[in-house]
Amino acid sequence: MKLRPPSRASANRAGTTLRRSLVPAVAFLAFLGVLALVEAGWAPLRALNDSVALSAHATGRAVGWEWWTPVWQAVSLAGAPTVFRVLAAAALLIVWVAPSPRLRSARGAVTGAALAVLAGGLLPVAIKALVGRPRPEAALVAAAQSSFPSAHAFGITVAALCAIGLARRGQPRVMTSIAAGVLVLVVCGARVCLAVHYLSDVVAGAALGVVWVGVASVAGHAVLSAGAGGRAR
């Protein structure tokens, strides 16, 4: 029996899947690398973490606690994981209840993004429990749970990538990407400025967020492809 070469469509799908998997794979290696260095107590990383946390504390004292801490607390509150879970749940409700044909056509994409945001919150919490890294001693405010990885960094990264994925191609996606990138930097920066996280915590949290969205994206496309194949048969 003569084997037929794969079609161009199949080759394109394979190439797209490979590209979708590459960035999460790199992010996963980055996360594992940071985790290994943290667990090993690597002196250069520990010195960098302590230096950044102490600098944040010293900067707050120099410019004035009366605005430094409240401003960064407000940013942290606005960028908290719970905020994005509420928004995801609201978006999920809207696309499934609203009668608009345009919204109905977006059900698949919005549902996938919302589930990624809602389910993803369990991942950093589980890793925090396993690693059990104490918060920096220089922390300006009290914070629950342990330090590694940053749930704020994870949550804002997941939400930002989902928003980019939902944006229309072209200028809307470019503008969404810029806004999302700024938000990620600001929220992650707020956690460091409050000294409630080490620098490596937010880096690991953001990397883990990229991994989670990548896994969710590949899984979602696999489910859609399987469903399309089943309907075709």
SULRAFEN-V724291 format. One record per pair of residues at least 24 apart in sequence whose C-alpha atoms are under 6 Angstrom apart, sorted by the first residue. I is the first residue (numbers start at 1). J is the second residue. D is the distance in Angstrom with one decimal. If there is no record, write none. Layout:
((I & J & D) (I & J & D))
This chain:
((24 & 210 & 5.7) (24 & 211 & 4.4) (24 & 214 & 5.3) (27 & 207 & 5.0) (27 & 211 & 6.0) (28 & 211 & 5.8) (31 & 204 & 5.2) (31 & 207 & 5.7) (49 & 198 & 5.3) (49 & 199 & 5.6) (53 & 195 & 5.0) (56 & 193 & 5.0) (72 & 190 & 5.1) (80 & 152 & 5.7) (81 & 152 & 5.9) (81 & 155 & 5.0) (85 & 118 & 5.4) (88 & 114 & 4.7) (113 & 162 & 5.5) (124 & 151 & 5.7) (139 & 195 & 4.4) (139 & 196 & 4.7) (140 & 194 & 5.4) (147 & 197 & 5.9) (148 & 201 & 5.0) (149 & 201 & 4.6) (149 & 204 & 5.7) (149 & 205 & 4.8) (150 & 201 & 5.2) (150 & 202 & 5.1) (150 & 205 & 4.8) (153 & 188 & 5.5) (153 & 202 & 5.4) (153 & 205 & 5.0) (153 & 206 & 5.0) (154 & 205 & 4.5) (154 & 206 & 4.9) (154 & 209 & 4.6) (156 & 184 & 5.8) (157 & 206 & 5.7) (157 & 209 & 5.4) (158 & 209 & 5.1))
